[in-house]
Amino acid sequence: MTTSRLMAVLASGALAACAGADITGEPTSCTTTRAQLAEGSVFLFEPSTSRAAMHTYLSVDDFATETVLDVPLAGGVVLVDLDDQGGLVLDELRINHDPAPLLPQIDLRRATAADDLGDAWMSAMVVTSADPIPLADTYWSDDDVGVAAARPTAVDASWRVYAAHRRTEIDRTTVLDVGAKVQSDGDRLRLVITGQSAVGHPMVWSWGHVTVYSTLDYTLDGYAARY
């Protein structure tokens, strides 16, 4: 499924188009989560309730340390629909991040690490899924809550690292264990996606003298868009 599918849903208002008419001609509307998702729903992630972190292992010569870099969300979007078996499918996933300082909590007495990381920033970080993510293990409860077990899926991550006189572009592919929960929250559908880097799939990159092994950890919380 390509970006044209997402644009078609947005343009046609299909995420709200589960309305029909009964035998009297009066309009009816879908009331179940599954019925609404069958038409395709676009969800927008809320930065205020979503969380993202980049766990890092840094190596400088014979010195190494671990830390967690905050990579704040600027927002994101995903198209959700169902496969023929009623399983959740996440499509056109895109996660945008705000700029963040790269400096970790390290021993700044190590001049090489301080010189390389002290004034560096990460920017334009984007994580996307090149292919749809089918969650075939979706379980639907009696109250119409859909919960899908995590499954590994490849995602593409890109960002820039820059300082006063240097800049580099970084593109990496990593594997996330992805799970999801979708339910009705009042008159809107709410979606929570979790994603953690699968064991053995860190992103390896470098900045100056520093080699970085990174994993990602997400909790994405959002609601179906209204049009």
C-alpha positions as CSV (number, residue, x, y, z in Angstrom):
1,M,0.0,0.0,0.0
2,T,1.4,3.4,-1.0
3,T,1.1,7.0,0.1
4,S,-1.7,7.4,-2.4
5,R,-3.9,5.2,-0.1
6,L,-3.4,7.5,2.8
7,M,-4.1,10.5,0.7
8,A,-7.2,8.9,-0.7
9,V,-8.5,8.2,2.8
10,L,-7.8,11.8,3.8
11,A,-9.4,13.3,0.7
12,S,-12.5,11.2,0.7
13,G,-13.1,11.4,4.4
14,A,-13.3,7.6,4.5
15,L,-12.4,7.5,8.1
16,A,-15.8,8.9,9.0
17,A,-17.6,7.3,6.1
18,C,-19.1,4.3,7.7
19,A,-22.5,5.8,7.4
20,G,-25.3,4.2,5.4
21,A,-29.1,4.1,5.4
22,D,-31.7,1.8,6.9
23,I,-34.8,0.6,5.2
24,T,-36.7,3.8,6.1
25,G,-34.0,5.9,4.5
26,E,-32.7,7.3,7.8
27,P,-28.9,7.4,8.0
28,T,-27.2,4.9,10.2
29,S,-23.6,4.9,11.4
30,C,-21.1,2.3,12.4
31,T,-21.0,1.8,16.1
32,T,-18.2,-0.8,16.5
33,T,-14.5,-0.2,16.4
34,R,-14.0,-3.0,13.9
35,A,-16.7,-1.5,11.5
36,Q,-15.0,1.9,11.6
37,L,-11.5,0.4,11.0
38,A,-12.8,-1.7,8.1
39,E,-13.1,1.6,6.2
40,G,-9.6,2.8,7.1
41,S,-8.9,5.3,9.9
42,V,-6.1,7.9,10.0
43,F,-4.6,8.4,13.5
44,L,-2.6,11.4,14.6
45,F,-0.2,10.9,17.5
46,E,-0.3,13.4,20.4
47,P,3.2,14.6,21.4
48,S,2.0,15.4,24.9
49,T,1.0,11.8,25.7
50,S,3.4,9.9,23.5
51,R,6.9,8.9,24.6
52,A,10.1,8.2,22.7
53,A,13.6,7.4,23.7
54,M,16.9,6.4,22.1
55,H,18.9,4.1,24.4
56,T,22.6,4.4,23.5
57,Y,25.8,2.6,24.2
58,L,28.7,5.0,23.4
59,S,32.3,3.9,22.8
60,V,35.2,6.3,22.7
61,D,38.6,4.6,22.4
62,D,38.7,2.4,25.6
63,F,35.9,4.3,27.3
64,A,32.3,3.3,27.1
65,T,29.0,4.4,28.7
66,E,25.3,3.9,28.4
67,T,22.7,6.6,28.5
68,V,19.2,7.5,27.3
69,L,18.7,10.3,24.8
70,D,15.4,12.1,24.8
71,V,14.1,12.4,21.2
72,P,10.9,14.4,21.7
73,L,8.0,13.9,19.3
74,A,6.8,16.6,17.0
75,G,3.9,14.4,15.9
76,G,3.1,11.4,13.6
77,V,0.5,9.7,11.6
78,V,-0.6,6.1,10.7
79,L,-3.4,4.6,8.6
80,V,-5.1,1.7,10.3
81,D,-7.3,-0.9,8.7
82,L,-8.1,-4.6,8.9
83,D,-7.0,-7.6,6.9
84,D,-9.5,-10.3,5.8
85,Q,-9.2,-12.1,9.2
86,G,-9.9,-8.9,11.2
87,G,-6.3,-8.3,12.2
88,L,-5.0,-4.8,12.6
89,V,-2.8,-3.4,9.8
90,L,-0.6,-0.4,10.4
91,D,0.2,1.4,7.1
92,E,2.0,4.6,6.1
93,L,3.5,4.9,9.6
94,R,5.5,8.2,10.1
95,I,7.0,9.6,13.3
96,N,8.5,13.0,13.4
97,H,10.8,14.3,16.1
98,D,11.9,17.7,17.3
99,P,15.6,18.6,17.6
100,A,17.4,17.4,20.7
101,P,20.9,17.8,22.2
102,L,23.1,14.8,21.6
103,L,25.1,15.3,24.8
104,P,24.7,12.3,27.0
105,Q,25.5,12.1,30.7
106,I,29.1,11.0,30.3
107,D,32.4,11.7,32.1
108,L,33.3,15.1,30.5
109,R,36.9,14.7,31.7
110,R,37.3,12.6,28.6
111,A,38.2,15.4,26.2
112,T,37.5,13.4,23.0
113,A,34.0,12.6,24.1
114,A,33.3,16.1,25.2
115,D,34.7,17.7,22.0
116,D,32.6,15.4,19.8
117,L,29.3,15.5,21.7
118,G,29.3,18.6,23.8
119,D,27.9,21.0,21.1
120,A,26.2,18.5,18.9
121,W,22.4,18.3,18.2
122,M,20.1,15.8,16.5
123,S,17.5,17.2,14.1
124,A,15.0,16.2,11.4
125,M,14.7,12.7,12.9
126,V,12.0,10.7,11.1
127,V,11.0,7.0,11.5
128,T,8.9,5.4,8.8
129,S,7.7,2.0,7.8
130,A,8.4,1.1,4.2
131,D,5.8,-1.6,4.2
132,P,2.4,-2.2,5.9
133,I,2.7,-3.8,9.3
134,P,0.1,-6.6,9.6
135,L,-0.6,-7.6,13.2
136,A,-2.2,-11.0,12.6
137,D,-2.4,-11.9,16.3
138,T,-5.1,-9.3,16.9
139,Y,-7.5,-10.3,19.7
140,W,-10.9,-8.7,20.0
141,S,-12.5,-8.5,23.4
142,D,-16.2,-8.6,24.1
143,D,-16.3,-4.9,24.5
144,D,-14.7,-4.4,21.1
145,V,-11.2,-3.6,22.2
146,G,-8.6,-4.8,19.7
147,V,-5.2,-5.8,21.1
148,A,-2.4,-7.0,18.9
149,A,0.7,-8.9,20.1
150,A,4.1,-7.5,19.2
151,R,5.7,-8.6,16.0
152,P,9.1,-7.7,14.5
153,T,9.0,-5.2,11.6
154,A,11.7,-3.2,9.8
155,V,11.6,0.6,10.0
156,D,13.8,3.3,8.5
157,A,15.2,6.0,10.6
158,S,17.0,9.1,9.4
159,W,18.3,12.2,11.2
160,R,21.0,14.9,11.1
161,V,23.7,15.5,13.6
162,Y,25.2,19.0,13.5
163,A,27.5,21.3,15.5
164,A,29.0,24.7,14.7
165,H,31.1,23.6,11.7
166,R,30.0,20.1,11.0
167,R,26.9,18.2,9.9
168,T,26.3,14.7,8.9
169,E,23.2,12.8,7.5
170,I,22.4,9.4,9.0
171,D,20.1,6.8,7.6
172,R,19.6,3.5,9.3
173,T,17.2,0.5,9.2
174,T,16.3,-1.2,12.4
175,V,13.8,-3.8,13.6
176,L,11.1,-2.9,16.1
177,D,8.8,-5.3,18.0
178,V,5.5,-3.5,17.3
179,G,2.2,-4.0,19.2
180,A,-1.1,-2.0,19.2
181,K,-4.3,-1.4,21.1
182,V,-7.3,0.3,19.6
183,Q,-10.6,1.1,21.3
184,S,-13.5,3.6,21.4
185,D,-12.9,6.5,23.7
186,G,-16.1,8.5,23.8
187,D,-17.0,9.3,20.2
188,R,-13.5,8.8,18.9
189,L,-11.2,5.9,18.3
190,R,-8.0,5.8,20.3
191,L,-4.8,4.0,19.3
192,V,-1.8,3.2,21.3
193,I,1.3,1.7,19.6
194,T,4.3,0.3,21.4
195,G,7.6,-0.3,19.7
196,Q,10.9,-1.5,21.0
197,S,14.0,-2.4,19.1
198,A,14.2,-6.1,18.7
199,V,17.1,-7.9,20.5
200,G,20.2,-7.9,18.3
201,H,19.1,-5.1,16.0
202,P,20.7,-1.8,17.2
203,M,21.5,1.1,14.9
204,V,25.2,1.6,14.7
205,W,26.5,5.1,13.8
206,S,29.3,7.5,14.6
207,W,30.0,11.2,15.3
208,G,33.6,12.2,15.3
209,H,35.5,9.9,17.6
210,V,32.3,8.4,19.2
211,T,30.7,5.2,18.0
212,V,27.1,4.9,19.0
213,Y,24.9,1.8,19.3
214,S,21.3,2.9,19.5
215,T,17.9,1.2,20.2
216,L,14.5,2.9,20.1
217,D,11.6,2.7,22.6
218,Y,8.2,4.1,21.7
219,T,4.7,4.6,23.2
220,L,2.6,6.4,20.6
221,D,-0.8,7.6,21.7
222,G,-3.3,9.2,19.3
223,Y,-6.8,9.6,18.1
224,A,-8.6,9.1,14.8
225,A,-8.5,12.4,12.8
226,R,-11.8,14.2,12.2
227,Y,-12.8,15.8,8.9
